[in-house]
Amino acid sequence: MDLLMWVGKNIHQAVLTEMLDETAIRNDLMALQSGLEEGELDEETYLAREADIVKRLREIRALKAELEGTENDG
C-alpha cells in the first residue's frame, strides 16, 4: 500500500507542476504578439485571444496562491 501511495503522490505532484507552469502560457502570448506584429492577426482577433491567455494566467496564479495558503495552514 505504501508503494501505491508513493506513486499517487508523485503523479499528483507531476500534474500540479505541469498545470502551474506559466512558461507555455507566456510562450502563447509571445507567439500571439508576434502574429499581430507580422500581420497574421487583426487586432480584434488578437485582443480576444489575449484575453483568453491572460485569463488562463490569472487562473494559474490564483491556484498557486490558494495552494500556497493551504500549505502554510498546515
MIVEX-124756 format. One record per residue (C-alpha): z, x, y; residue in one letter. Coordinates in nm, 4 decimals. Layout:
! residues N
+----------+----------+----------+---+
:       zz :       xx :       yy : r :
+----------+----------+----------+---+
:        Z :        X :        Y : A :
...
+----------+----------+----------+---+
***
This chain:
! residues 74
+----------+----------+----------+---+
:       zz :       xx :       yy : r :
+----------+----------+----------+---+
:   0.0000 :   0.0000 :   0.0000 : M :
:   0.0670 :   0.2896 :   0.2369 : D :
:  -0.2900 :   0.4096 :   0.1995 : L :
:  -0.4233 :   0.0656 :   0.2870 : L :
:  -0.2047 :   0.0530 :   0.5994 : M :
:  -0.3204 :   0.4021 :   0.6995 : W :
:  -0.6867 :   0.3080 :   0.6558 : V :
:  -0.6389 :  -0.0149 :   0.8506 : G :
:  -0.4618 :   0.1674 :   1.1329 : K :
:  -0.7372 :   0.4282 :   1.1557 : N :
:  -1.0113 :   0.1651 :   1.1581 : I :
:  -0.8256 :  -0.0272 :   1.4291 : H :
:  -0.7909 :   0.2881 :   1.6401 : Q :
:  -1.1591 :   0.3758 :   1.5983 : A :
:  -1.2657 :   0.0264 :   1.7040 : V :
:  -1.0391 :   0.0356 :   2.0104 : L :
:  -1.1670 :   0.3781 :   2.1091 : T :
:  -1.5268 :   0.2571 :   2.0877 : E :
:  -1.4539 :  -0.0681 :   2.2721 : M :
:  -1.2713 :   0.1047 :   2.5555 : L :
:  -1.5249 :   0.3819 :   2.6131 : D :
:  -1.6753 :   0.3398 :   2.9584 : E :
:  -1.9460 :   0.6016 :   2.9012 : T :
:  -2.2067 :   0.3612 :   2.7641 : A :
:  -2.1473 :   0.1171 :   3.0479 : I :
:  -2.1777 :   0.3896 :   3.3093 : R :
:  -2.4999 :   0.5035 :   3.1430 : N :
:  -2.6302 :   0.1463 :   3.1565 : D :
:  -2.5510 :   0.1326 :   3.5267 : L :
:  -2.7260 :   0.4634 :   3.5947 : M :
:  -3.0336 :   0.3503 :   3.3989 : A :
:  -3.0342 :   0.0249 :   3.5937 : L :
:  -3.0179 :   0.2109 :   3.9257 : Q :
:  -3.2967 :   0.4383 :   3.8121 : S :
:  -3.5093 :   0.1376 :   3.7195 : G :
:  -3.4609 :  -0.0060 :   4.0668 : L :
:  -3.5428 :   0.3231 :   4.2380 : E :
:  -3.8572 :   0.3693 :   4.0278 : E :
:  -3.9766 :   0.0164 :   4.0981 : G :
:  -3.9374 :  -0.1038 :   3.7401 : E :
:  -3.6976 :  -0.3800 :   3.8534 : L :
:  -3.6925 :  -0.6080 :   4.1505 : D :
:  -3.3727 :  -0.6393 :   4.3499 : E :
:  -3.2858 :  -0.9839 :   4.2126 : E :
:  -3.3042 :  -0.8618 :   3.8539 : T :
:  -3.1096 :  -0.5501 :   3.9467 : Y :
:  -2.8298 :  -0.7496 :   4.1098 : L :
:  -2.7989 :  -0.9885 :   3.8145 : A :
:  -2.7828 :  -0.7059 :   3.5609 : R :
:  -2.5490 :  -0.5033 :   3.7810 : E :
:  -2.3090 :  -0.7984 :   3.7989 : A :
:  -2.3042 :  -0.8175 :   3.4175 : D :
:  -2.2392 :  -0.4455 :   3.3848 : I :
:  -1.9627 :  -0.4469 :   3.6450 : V :
:  -1.8054 :  -0.7453 :   3.4691 : K :
:  -1.8032 :  -0.5545 :   3.1384 : R :
:  -1.6487 :  -0.2538 :   3.3101 : L :
:  -1.3738 :  -0.4689 :   3.4651 : R :
:  -1.3023 :  -0.6303 :   3.1292 : E :
:  -1.2612 :  -0.2906 :   2.9658 : I :
:  -1.0319 :  -0.1687 :   3.2424 : R :
:  -0.8229 :  -0.4868 :   3.2211 : A :
:  -0.7922 :  -0.4464 :   2.8448 : L :
:  -0.6905 :  -0.0820 :   2.8881 : K :
:  -0.4229 :  -0.1815 :   3.1390 : A :
:  -0.2991 :  -0.4540 :   2.9052 : E :
:  -0.2805 :  -0.2148 :   2.6119 : L :
:  -0.1003 :   0.0469 :   2.8195 : E :
:   0.1532 :  -0.2167 :   2.9229 : G :
:   0.2059 :  -0.3132 :   2.5605 : T :
:   0.2595 :   0.0496 :   2.4597 : E :
:   0.5096 :   0.1002 :   2.7405 : N :
:   0.7016 :  -0.2153 :   2.6427 : D :
:   0.7803 :  -0.0932 :   2.3018 : G :
+----------+----------+----------+---+
***
